[in-house]
Amino acid sequence: MRAVVQRVTSADVTVDGKITGEIKNGLMVLIGVENEDDDSDANYIAKKVANLRIFDDENGVMNNSVIDIKGDILAVSQFTLLGDVRKGNRPSYTAAAKPEIANDIYRTVIDKLKKEHGVHVEEGVFQTEMLVRINNHGPVTIIIDSKKAF
């Protein structure tokens, strides 16, 4: 499983002209689920995202998590994070989990962020075309891979 995490001052996602998720200070998290992922990958991603220390403390040092600042998360499932472009220029998505499996594991990440880590989470709409607006603060962008490939 991969997650692209961005520190934001605001972010929202719109589907068919309607905002389905919106946050102010917090994290924008794009989540891609791979074929081999299971609950242990969801646990890893949720724990890392919730505890990632990328917000400034009183000394201006990135030492606080989204929990520490009482921020929110906007989560969007994004299978394109698994696009493989090592051969040619057209991405291959064979590593991405099938939608029914991906949605279950994505839902597990969201549930863990809410229930185990106490973070308010807004969302996009699974398997739809979305317009995502992100005001990346910093900019700060972190990539997390549950298989620790990088």
Protein Blocks (a to p, Z undefined) as FASTA:
>chain_A
ZZdddddfbdcddeehiafbdcdedddddddddfkbcfklmmmmmmmmmmoccbccfkop
afbdfklnopacdddddfklmpcckgojbdcfklpccfklmmmmmmmmmmmmmmmnopac
ddddehiacddddddehiacddddfklpZZ
